[in-house]
Amino acid sequence: MENKTCSEWPLVKANGELMLLVPLEDGAAGRLESSRGVLEKQGEFLKIVVPEWLAKMLGVEEGDLVRVCNEDGTLEIQPVETRLVN
């Protein structure tokens, strides 16, 4: 049986890292916590670091809105809107 949940969050940059900060009080944080390997609790947030290579591949940068889906423990990140490349 497929178990997929999705939420949308803006990308932020802190200490040179591009990341998503999902408030732990949000129900989405609890659903995302079952994902393996890329998540870290940081204070009141669940931190998801987006590596530079992935950000380039997705065409996203700080401030962009991305959709984060957790499907049976596998995390998927995709842009909400595609960016035009010149």
N, C-alpha and C positions, 0 to 999 in steps of 0.2 A: 504494500500500500504506500502510495506517495504522500509525503509529508512536507509541503513546501509553504514557507511563509516569506513575505517580502515587505520591506520598509524603504522609505526614501530619506536620505540624509545628505547635507552639504559636506563637501570635503574641506578640511581645515589643514593648515600647515603650522607645525610647532616643532621647535628644535631641529629644523631642516627636514622633518618627516611629513609627508602627506598622509592624512589619516581621517577616519571617521570617529567621532566620539558620540556614542549612543548612551543616553542617560540610563543608569541601571534601574531607575524607577519605571522606565517605559517597558511595557510588556514585550516589545521587540527584543530588548536586551536579553531577556530570559530565553527566548527562542533561539537567539543567535549563539548563546553561550555553549550550545551543544556542538558547534562547529569545531573542527580540530585545528590546532596549531597556530592560527594567525591572530587570535584574540588575547587581550590582556586587560585585566581590571586595573583601572587607574583612577583612584579616588571614587567619585560618584559616577564614573563612566566606564563603559566597555569600549576599549580602544582597538580599532582595526587599522593597522598600517597598510597603506597602499603603496607597494614598491614603485619606484620611478619607471621601471620598464613596463609595468602594468598600466600606469597612468598614461604613458605615451601610446601604448597599444590601444587603449580605450579612448584616447583623445580628450582626457579630462585634466583639470587643474584646480588649484585652490578656488573655492567658492562654487564650483559646479555641483549640481545635484546628481547623486547617483542612487541607483536602486540596488539594495543588498538583499539577496535571497538566500535562504538556508533550506536546502533540500536534503533531508535525512543526514544532516551533519556535514554537508558539503556547501561551502560558501561560494556564492556567485555575485560578482559586482559588475554592473553595467551602467552606462550613462543614461540619464533620463531623456536628455536631448542630445542629438549628435551635433558636433561642432563642424562648421565648414572649414576645410583646409584650403589655403591659397597656394 
